[in-house]
Amino acid sequence: MIPTITAFERSPDRGQGLARDMRVRWALEEVGQPYDVRLVSFEAMKQPAHLALHPFGQIPTYEEGDLVLFESGAIVLYLAQRHAGLLPGDANARARAIAWVFAALSTVEPPILELVTARILEGDKPWAAERLPLVMDRIHNRLQQLSARLGDADWLDGAFGAGDLMMVHALLRLEPSGMLDEYPGLAAYVARGEARPAYKRAFDAQLAVFTAATSSEEK
């Protein structure tokens, strides 16, 4: 059975791989699972049909027969548990890999998203200039810790896995800021993730959606 995921009809990131359906696309490409995509508009995301799939009116969702999932981390973890390639077979290594999935979502990503909020949504507030350095300090703290743990290794714990997929995608949001350049090991780590053929296929697929939407509007 070919699963169906949902994605933005017109992504706010202009197809640059930052929307969270990218994580699911990447995981599907890594495990070699074909999939269909149903594009949804911002208006459709708030309608009952989509809210039945995702109670918070976001993307992505994942449908496979009677199974419906939401939250990108949960979907990636499901795929990793069902298909070979994203989780190791050894029980202890598997547990560590799952821990890294949660670390990416719960420890590393939140301050990065806070930076996006501080700059884009709150940049015109009178207190923004005072808050921004505090947010950046929290990010630097996490990057220093992550960099120390990664060291000279290619991936977080042995071979590439679901934890790396989630961590690389979380770190990608920092590329425009230049903050990753201060941590050459992490910059190289992200570059290795972007160089994976499965990542490139997922990125191209997401970009193609935005390009098609833009072309149709210009006609």
MIMARRO-892245 format. One line per 3 residues: number of its first residue (from 1); for each residue x, y, z of N, C-alpha, C. Coordinates in nm, 3 decimals, m for minus. Layout:
% residues N
NUM) X:Y:Z:X:Y:Z:X:Y:Z | ...
This chain:
% residues 219
1) 0.084:m0.120:0.000:0.000:0.000:0.000:0.088:0.125:0.000 | 0.058:0.216:m0.091:0.136:0.340:m0.100:0.076:0.444:m0.004 | 0.155:0.493:0.091:0.103:0.593:0.185:0.087:0.729:0.119
4) 0.007:0.812:0.181:m0.013:0.950:0.135:0.026:1.046:0.246 | 0.105:1.146:0.211:0.139:1.250:0.308:0.079:1.382:0.259 | 0.061:1.474:0.350:0.016:1.607:0.313:0.132:1.705:0.321
7) 0.124:1.807:0.235:0.227:1.910:0.230:0.162:2.042:0.191 | 0.235:2.151:0.213:0.183:2.282:0.176:0.159:2.291:0.026 | 0.045:2.347:m0.009:0.020:2.379:m0.150:0.119:2.485:m0.198
10) 0.150:2.577:m0.108:0.249:2.680:m0.136:0.329:2.702:m0.008 | 0.448:2.648:m0.002:0.526:2.648:0.121:0.580:2.786:0.156 | 0.571:2.826:0.283:0.625:2.956:0.325:0.776:2.967:0.304
13) 0.846:2.852:0.299:0.991:2.857:0.283:1.034:2.862:0.137 | 0.934:2.875:0.046:0.962:2.885:m0.098:1.032:2.759:m0.150 | 0.996:2.647:m0.094:1.048:2.520:m0.143:1.193:2.492:m0.109
16) 1.242:2.550:m0.001:1.383:2.533:0.034:1.409:2.421:0.135 | 1.314:2.332:0.152:1.337:2.213:0.232:1.319:2.230:0.382 | 1.260:2.341:0.426:1.246:2.364:0.569:1.111:2.320:0.624
19) 1.009:2.312:0.540:0.879:2.266:0.588:0.891:2.123:0.637 | 0.809:2.087:0.735:0.829:1.960:0.803:0.791:1.837:0.721 | 0.719:1.855:0.611:0.698:1.738:0.526:0.830:1.690:0.466
22) 0.932:1.778:0.465:1.063:1.739:0.415:1.120:1.622:0.494 | 1.101:1.622:0.624:1.152:1.513:0.707:1.090:1.379:0.668 | 0.960:1.384:0.644:0.890:1.261:0.608:0.928:1.217:0.467
25) 0.935:1.311:0.375:0.980:1.278:0.239:1.119:1.214:0.243 | 1.209:1.275:0.320:1.346:1.226:0.330:1.349:1.084:0.386 | 1.274:1.061:0.492:1.270:0.927:0.551:1.215:0.825:0.451
28) 1.110:0.861:0.381:1.053:0.770:0.281:1.153:0.740:0.171 | 1.228:0.841:0.130:1.330:0.820:0.026:1.442:0.731:0.079 | 1.481:0.750:0.205:1.589:0.670:0.263:1.553:0.521:0.266
31) 1.427:0.491:0.296:1.387:0.350:0.308:1.333:0.294:0.178 | 1.326:0.377:0.074:1.281:0.329:m0.057:1.133:0.302:m0.066 | 1.053:0.377:0.009:0.908:0.359:0.009:0.842:0.464:m0.081
34) 0.777:0.423:m0.191:0.702:0.518:m0.273:0.590:0.582:m0.191 | 0.551:0.701:m0.230:0.446:0.770:m0.155:0.374:0.869:m0.245 | 0.253:0.902:m0.208:0.176:1.006:m0.276:0.171:1.129:m0.187
37) 0.149:1.243:m0.249:0.140:1.369:m0.175:0.008:1.438:m0.208 | m0.063:1.478:m0.105:m0.182:1.559:m0.124:m0.152:1.700:m0.074 | m0.159:1.795:m0.163:m0.126:1.933:m0.127:m0.248:2.001:m0.066
40) m0.225:2.079:0.038:m0.334:2.149:0.106:m0.299:2.297:0.120 | m0.401:2.380:0.105:m0.384:2.524:0.122:m0.394:2.558:0.270 | m0.357:2.681:0.303:m0.369:2.724:0.443:m0.515:2.724:0.486
43) m0.604:2.759:0.395:m0.746:2.757:0.427:m0.794:2.615:0.452 | m0.752:2.522:0.367:m0.796:2.383:0.381:m0.743:2.320:0.509 | m0.627:2.366:0.556:m0.568:2.309:0.678:m0.654:2.335:0.801
46) m0.742:2.434:0.795:m0.827:2.469:0.909:m0.968:2.412:0.896 | m0.991:2.337:0.790:m1.123:2.280:0.768:m1.136:2.144:0.836 | m1.261:2.101:0.864:m1.283:1.975:0.936:m1.214:1.854:0.874
49) m1.211:1.846:0.742:m1.151:1.729:0.678:m1.004:1.713:0.716 | m0.930:1.825:0.719:m0.789:1.816:0.755:m0.771:1.806:0.906 | m0.856:1.875:0.981:m0.846:1.868:1.126:m0.873:1.727:1.178
52) m0.945:1.649:1.101:m0.968:1.510:1.140:m0.838:1.429:1.131 | m0.746:1.476:1.046:m0.616:1.410:1.031:m0.513:1.470:1.125 | m0.518:1.601:1.140:m0.422:1.672:1.226:m0.499:1.769:1.314
55) m0.515:1.739:1.441:m0.600:1.822:1.527:m0.554:1.966:1.543 | m0.429:1.996:1.507:m0.377:2.131:1.521:m0.370:2.204:1.386 | m0.423:2.141:1.282:m0.431:2.208:1.152:m0.298:2.238:1.089
58) m0.205:2.144:1.097:m0.072:2.164:1.039:m0.041:2.052:0.940 | 0.079:2.057:0.885:0.130:1.947:0.802:0.263:1.906:0.861 | 0.308:1.783:0.837:0.249:1.683:0.749:0.155:1.590:0.826
61) 0.076:1.516:0.749:0.006:1.401:0.802:0.048:1.281:0.718 | 0.018:1.163:0.770:0.058:1.038:0.703:m0.060:0.943:0.710 | m0.104:0.895:0.593:m0.216:0.803:0.584:m0.171:0.675:0.515
64) m0.198:0.565:0.581:m0.165:0.434:0.525:m0.275:0.337:0.565 | m0.369:0.314:0.476:m0.484:0.232:0.511:m0.565:0.297:0.621 | m0.588:0.226:0.730:m0.664:0.280:0.843:m0.578:0.362:0.938
67) m0.447:0.366:0.914:m0.357:0.439:1.003:m0.344:0.584:0.958 | m0.363:0.675:1.051:m0.341:0.818:1.027:m0.249:0.870:1.136 | m0.139:0.932:1.096:m0.044:0.989:1.191:m0.024:1.137:1.164
70) 0.009:1.211:1.267:0.053:1.350:1.253:0.176:1.367:1.340 | 0.243:1.480:1.325:0.372:1.512:1.388:0.486:1.441:1.313 | 0.573:1.522:1.257:0.680:1.469:1.171:0.769:1.369:1.244
73) 0.799:1.396:1.372:0.885:1.305:1.446:0.821:1.169:1.464 | 0.691:1.167:1.494:0.620:1.041:1.511:0.615:0.964:1.380 | 0.597:1.035:1.270:0.589:0.969:1.140:0.726:0.909:1.103
76) 0.831:0.987:1.121:0.965:0.937:1.089:0.999:0.817:1.176 | 0.965:0.823:1.303:0.993:0.711:1.393:0.915:0.586:1.351 | 0.791:0.604:1.311:0.711:0.492:1.262:0.777:0.428:1.139
79) 0.818:0.512:1.045:0.882:0.461:0.924:1.012:0.389:0.958 | 1.088:0.445:1.052:1.216:0.385:1.089:1.196:0.250:1.156 | 1.088:0.235:1.230:1.061:0.109:1.297:1.005:0.004:1.202
82) 0.938:0.051:1.097:0.874:m0.042:1.004:0.967:m0.086:0.892 | 1.059:0.001:0.851:1.147:m0.028:0.738:1.292:m0.031:0.785 | 1.371:m0.111:0.720:1.514:m0.116:0.750:1.584:0.007:0.696
85) 1.690:0.049:0.768:1.774:0.156:0.716:1.789:0.279:0.803 | 1.694:0.302:0.893:1.701:0.423:0.974:1.720:0.396:1.123 | 1.711:0.270:1.163:1.738:0.232:1.301:1.824:0.106:1.301
88) 1.924:0.099:1.390:2.009:m0.020:1.394:1.934:m0.140:1.452 | 1.986:m0.259:1.425:1.923:m0.380:1.475:1.951:m0.408:1.621 | 2.071:m0.372:1.669:2.106:m0.394:1.809:2.013:m0.313:1.900
91) 1.962:m0.375:2.003:1.861:m0.312:2.089:1.913:m0.184:2.156 | 2.034:m0.188:2.208:2.088:m0.069:2.276:2.114:0.044:2.178 | 2.171:0.010:2.062:2.196:0.112:1.960:2.065:0.170:1.910
94) 1.964:0.086:1.899:1.833:0.132:1.855:1.774:0.231:1.955 | 1.788:0.201:2.083:1.738:0.292:2.186:1.811:0.426:2.183 | 1.942:0.420:2.162:2.019:0.546:2.153:1.975:0.627:2.032
97) 1.951:0.561:1.920:1.907:0.631:1.798:1.774:0.702:1.821 | 1.684:0.635:1.891:1.555:0.696:1.921:1.573:0.815:2.016 | 1.667:0.803:2.109:1.694:0.915:2.199:1.739:1.038:2.121
100) 1.817:1.019:2.015:1.862:1.131:1.934:1.747:1.195:1.856 | 1.648:1.116:1.817:1.529:1.173:1.754:1.463:1.272:1.849 | 1.447:1.230:1.975:1.385:1.317:2.074:1.473:1.437:2.107
103) 1.604:1.416:2.108:1.696:1.528:2.135:1.684:1.636:2.029 | 1.673:1.593:1.904:1.658:1.690:1.795:1.531:1.772:1.812 | 1.421:1.703:1.845:1.291:1.769:1.855:1.273:1.850:1.982
106) 1.325:1.799:2.093:1.294:1.859:2.224:1.403:1.949:2.280 | 1.528:1.927:2.237:1.638:2.000:2.297:1.704:2.098:2.201 | 1.727:2.055:2.078:1.800:2.140:1.983:1.708:2.230:1.902
109) 1.598:2.178:1.855:1.511:2.256:1.767:1.439:2.373:1.834 | 1.388:2.359:1.958:1.310:2.470:2.016:1.379:2.606:2.017 | 1.506:2.618:2.062:1.567:2.751:2.058:1.590:2.801:1.916
112) 1.609:2.710:1.822:1.626:2.751:1.682:1.496:2.811:1.629 | 1.384:2.747:1.660:1.255:2.801:1.620:1.226:2.933:1.690 | 1.275:2.946:1.812:1.257:3.070:1.887:1.329:3.185:1.815
115) 1.442:3.155:1.754:1.515:3.258:1.679:1.433:3.305:1.559 | 1.370:3.212:1.490:1.284:3.248:1.377:1.172:3.339:1.424 | 1.111:3.304:1.536:1.003:3.386:1.591:1.053:3.524:1.630
118) 1.169:3.529:1.696:1.223:3.657:1.743:1.256:3.751:1.628 | 1.303:3.695:1.518:1.345:3.780:1.407:1.230:3.818:1.314 | 1.143:3.723:1.286:1.040:3.746:1.185:0.911:3.799:1.246
121) 0.866:3.736:1.353:0.736:3.773:1.409:0.744:3.880:1.516 | 0.860:3.893:1.581:0.872:3.987:1.691:0.979:4.093:1.668 | 1.034:4.096:1.548:1.144:4.188:1.520:1.111:4.334:1.537
124) 0.983:4.370:1.526:0.944:4.511:1.537:0.900:4.549:1.678 | 0.909:4.455:1.771:0.869:4.485:1.909:0.977:4.567:1.978 | 0.938:4.654:2.073:1.036:4.740:2.140:1.140:4.663:2.220
127) 1.107:4.541:2.261:1.199:4.461:2.342:1.278:4.361:2.260 | 1.260:4.364:2.128:1.324:4.263:2.042:1.476:4.267:2.050 | 1.532:4.388:2.055:1.678:4.400:2.056:1.739:4.340:2.182
130) 1.664:4.341:2.291:1.714:4.282:2.415:1.695:4.130:2.416 | 1.588:4.084:2.357:1.558:3.941:2.361:1.645:3.860:2.266 | 1.676:3.915:2.150:1.747:3.839:2.048:1.880:3.782:2.096
133) 1.966:3.859:2.167:2.092:3.801:2.215:2.071:3.685:2.311 | 1.964:3.690:2.390:1.936:3.581:2.483:1.900:3.453:2.407 | 1.822:3.469:2.302:1.785:3.354:2.220:1.909:3.295:2.153
136) 1.994:3.381:2.101:2.114:3.334:2.033:2.209:3.265:2.130 | 2.215:3.314:2.252:2.298:3.248:2.354:2.250:3.106:2.381 | 2.118:3.088:2.385:2.064:2.954:2.409:2.099:2.861:2.293
139) 2.095:2.914:2.172:2.131:2.831:2.055:2.279:2.795:2.059 | 2.363:2.893:2.087:2.507:2.866:2.094:2.538:2.760:2.199 | 2.469:2.765:2.309:2.491:2.666:2.414:2.462:2.526:2.362
142) 2.351:2.510:2.292:2.316:2.379:2.236:2.415:2.337:2.127 | 2.455:2.431:2.045:2.548:2.397:1.937:2.684:2.355:1.993 | 2.728:2.422:2.097:2.854:2.384:2.160:2.846:2.243:2.216
145) 2.736:2.212:2.281:2.719:2.079:2.338:2.711:1.971:2.231 | 2.635:2.000:2.126:2.619:1.904:2.018:2.750:1.883:1.944 | 2.822:1.992:1.920:2.950:1.983:1.852:3.050:1.900:1.930
148) 3.051:1.920:2.063:3.142:1.842:2.147:3.109:1.694:2.142 | 2.980:1.663:2.141:2.939:1.523:2.138:2.970:1.459:2.002 | 2.945:1.530:1.893:2.971:1.476:1.759:3.119:1.454:1.737
151) 3.201:1.549:1.780:3.345:1.537:1.762:3.383:1.523:1.617 | 3.466:1.424:1.586:3.510:1.400:1.449:3.428:1.293:1.378 | 3.323:1.247:1.441:3.241:1.141:1.382:3.158:1.194:1.266
154) 3.124:1.106:1.176:3.037:1.146:1.065:2.893:1.163:1.111 | 2.849:1.073:1.200:2.710:1.075:1.246:2.705:1.063:1.398 | 2.589:1.080:1.454:2.576:1.091:1.599:2.608:0.963:1.674
157) 2.574:0.848:1.617:2.597:0.723:1.688:2.613:0.610:1.585 | 2.731:0.601:1.527:2.755:0.497:1.427:2.707:0.540:1.290 | 2.627:0.455:1.227:2.579:0.483:1.091:2.469:0.588:1.093
160) 2.447:0.650:0.977:2.338:0.747:0.963:2.206:0.681:1.001 | 2.123:0.757:1.073:1.994:0.703:1.113:1.890:0.811:1.133 | 1.776:0.771:1.190:1.664:0.863:1.209:1.702:0.983:1.294
163) 1.788:0.963:1.394:1.831:1.075:1.477:1.907:1.179:1.398 | 1.994:1.132:1.308:2.068:1.226:1.223:1.974:1.300:1.128 | 1.878:1.227:1.073:1.783:1.290:0.981:1.711:1.405:1.050
166) 1.662:1.381:1.171:1.590:1.485:1.243:1.682:1.598:1.286 | 1.804:1.563:1.329:1.896:1.665:1.376:1.944:1.755:1.262 | 1.979:1.695:1.151:2.023:1.775:1.035:1.912:1.870:0.992
169) 1.790:1.819:0.987:1.682:1.907:0.942:1.658:2.021:1.040 | 1.671:1.995:1.169:1.656:2.102:1.266:1.765:2.208:1.249 | 1.888:2.164:1.224:2.001:2.257:1.210:1.995:2.337:1.081
172) 1.927:2.285:0.980:1.921:2.353:0.851:1.864:2.494:0.862 | 1.777:2.516:0.958:1.718:2.650:0.974:1.821:2.754:1.013 | 1.938:2.710:1.060:2.041:2.805:1.101:2.131:2.848:0.987
175) 2.124:2.782:0.874:2.217:2.814:0.765:2.212:2.960:0.723 | 2.094:3.021:0.708:2.091:3.163:0.668:2.154:3.256:0.771 | 2.153:3.217:0.898:2.204:3.304:1.004:2.356:3.307:1.010
178) 2.421:3.205:0.953:2.566:3.196:0.960:2.618:3.138:1.089 | 2.529:3.103:1.182:2.573:3.053:1.312:2.645:2.919:1.300 | 2.605:2.838:1.205:2.670:2.709:1.189:2.816:2.722:1.146
181) 2.849:2.833:1.081:2.988:2.853:1.036:3.085:2.859:1.153 | 3.034:2.891:1.271:3.118:2.897:1.389:3.149:2.758:1.446 | 3.084:2.658:1.389:3.103:2.519:1.434:3.130:2.432:1.312
184) 3.253:2.432:1.263:3.285:2.362:1.139:3.243:2.215:1.138 | 3.254:2.150:1.252:3.214:2.010:1.258:3.065:1.992:1.231 | 2.984:2.081:1.288:2.840:2.074:1.266:2.804:2.115:1.124
187) 2.874:2.215:1.071:2.848:2.256:0.933:2.876:2.141:0.837 | 2.985:2.069:0.862:3.020:1.954:0.779:2.918:1.842:0.797 | 2.870:1.826:0.918:2.768:1.725:0.949:2.640:1.752:0.869
190) 2.596:1.876:0.869:2.476:1.913:0.793:2.501:1.893:0.644 | 2.619:1.931:0.597:2.651:1.915:0.455:2.647:1.767:0.414 | 2.693:1.678:0.503:2.687:1.535:0.473:2.541:1.489:0.459
193) 2.455:1.543:0.545:2.314:1.508:0.535:2.255:1.556:0.404 | 2.286:1.680:0.365:2.233:1.736:0.242:2.287:1.664:0.118 | 2.403:1.602:0.132:2.465:1.533:0.018:2.407:1.393:m0.006
196) 2.328:1.344:0.087:2.272:1.210:0.070:2.173:1.210:m0.047 | 2.179:1.110:m0.133:2.088:1.104:m0.248:1.941:1.112:m0.208 | 1.905:1.047:m0.097:1.766:1.049:m0.053:1.724:1.192:m0.015
199) 1.813:1.267:0.049:1.782:1.406:0.083:1.760:1.487:m0.045 | 1.847:1.469:m0.142:1.836:1.546:m0.266:1.705:1.516:m0.338 | 1.664:1.389:m0.340:1.538:1.355:m0.404:1.421:1.420:m0.332
202) 1.424:1.417:m0.199:1.317:1.479:m0.121:1.315:1.631:m0.141 | 1.431:1.692:m0.142:1.440:1.837:m0.160:1.385:1.876:m0.297 | 1.427:1.803:m0.399:1.381:1.835:m0.535:1.229:1.820:m0.546
205) 1.174:1.719:m0.480:1.030:1.698:m0.485:0.956:1.813:m0.417 | 1.007:1.859:m0.304:0.942:1.969:m0.235:0.955:2.100:m0.315 | 1.073:2.123:m0.370:1.094:2.243:m0.450:1.005:2.244:m0.573
208) 0.984:2.127:m0.633:0.902:2.118:m0.754:0.759:2.165:m0.727 | 0.708:2.140:m0.607:0.573:2.185:m0.571:0.566:2.336:m0.573 | 0.663:2.401:m0.511:0.663:2.547:m0.507:0.682:2.605:m0.646
211) 0.773:2.546:m0.724:0.798:2.596:m0.860:0.673:2.585:m0.945 | 0.602:2.474:m0.934:0.480:2.456:m1.012:0.373:2.556:m0.971 | 0.360:2.581:m0.840:0.261:2.676:m0.792:0.293:2.817:m0.841
214) 0.420:2.851:m0.838:0.461:2.984:m0.886:0.436:3.000:m1.035 | 0.467:2.898:m1.111:0.448:2.902:m1.256:0.301:2.918:m1.292 | 0.213:2.849:m1.221:0.071:2.854:m1.250:0.015:2.993:m1.219
217) 0.070:3.060:m1.117:0.023:3.193:m1.084:0.068:3.296:m1.186 | 0.181:3.269:m1.249:0.235:3.366:m1.345:0.166:3.358:m1.480 | 0.097:3.247:m1.505:0.029:3.232:m1.636:m0.099:3.315:m1.642
